[in-house]
Amino acid sequence: MKLICLTFLLSLSVMVNAQNNFKATQIKFERVEKAYNEKWEDLKKFVKAGGYGDDFSMVINAYKTEGKLEIWLKGKTDKKFSLFRTYDFCAHSGTIGPKVIEGDGQTPEGFYYINVFNPMSSFHLSLGVNYPNNVDLARTGKDRKPGGDIYIHGNCVTVGCIPLTDEKIKEVYILGVEARNSGQEKIPVNIYPFKMTDGNMKKYLAQFPAQGSFWKILQVGYLAFEKNKVSPKIDEVKGKYVVK
């Protein structure tokens, strides 16, 4: 029993160190260190005022038509997420509707997560999104390339990404680092064509009827989060999202 307990404690220590080492590794990069020096003291005050504590989880919701990126946080003991900050896109690319092929200039739509923290980005700082996922690949088909390299980044230029100003990406980036360092392996990034209310669905489906079946699935995820403020479980089954 003592051996089992010791093994568990050692494993837990390794996990904690790995998490803490993520921030320590990131902050060695000049741009991340500068972002922390400039932004974290004030951000931390708002994080604590919001009751999120030192360890929090994060969800990013982005709306293409409105050009808004929302940061939702949840403290370790909280049951629900609450809205922390909203940032404006500083440029746009393409139209509403999902990204289909490489070079179409479209920003993806769907349920993703952050899979890259790039502290040496050509666009100041950037957070990579795991496009293309299985749903995107099914849409693109075998004979076409889906493209890739989709980021939330600075520098205010875009061909399919979500651009913020350099000052704003500093905040989003270090909030992501803090969430990752607290143990959140996958930070959801939900990219919607618009705020998916029934009124907006009716309005935009009249203009883009071909997107009906896809957008209706996205709306299920949107409404679930709006109602419960908890990230719904999203599966990718046979090229389609299944929201649970």
C-alpha positions, 0 to 999 in steps of 0.5 A: 500500500505504501508503495502504491501511495508513493507511486501515485504521489510521484505521478501527481508531482510529475503532472504538476511539474509538467503543468507548471513547466509549461508557463516557465517554458513559455515565459522564457520567450521574449514576447511572452515575457513582455506580454506578462510584464505589460498585461498580467498584473492588471489581468490578474486583478480582474481574474481574482475580482471575477472569483476565478482564483489562481487555477481556471479553465477557458473557452473561446467563442468567436463570431465571424459576422459580429467580429467578436471573440469572447473569453469565458473563464471558470474557476476550479470550484465553479460549475459554470463558465462566465464571460470574462472579456470580449475582443474585436477582430481587427480584420476579416477574411472571406464570408460566412460559411465554413472553410472548404479548400486551401486558398479559399480565404475562409475562416473555419466554422466548427468546434475546435481547440488550441493545439499550438502556442507560438511565441515566435509567430510572424504575427507577434503571438499566435494560438493555433486551432486544430483545423482541419478536423475530421468534419472538415476533412469529410467536407473537403473530400479526398481529391482536394486539400483543406488547407491549414495553419489557422490561428488566433494571432496579432498583426491585424492581417488575415487570410482565414485566421482570426486577427486581433491587435498585438495588444489584445493577442498578448492578453488572450495568449497569456490567459491561454498559457495560464489555463494550460498551466492549470492543467487544461489540456484542450482549450475549446475554440468554437467558431460560429458564422454569427450568434446563432439565435433563431432570428439570426438563423432565419436571416442568414439561412435565407441568404445561404440556404446550402449551409442549413444542415451544418449550421443547425448542428452548430446551433445545437452546440451554441444554444447548449453553451448559452443555456448551461454555460458548460462546454457540451461534449462534441464528437465527430462521427462520420464527418459530422458533429454530434453534440451531447 
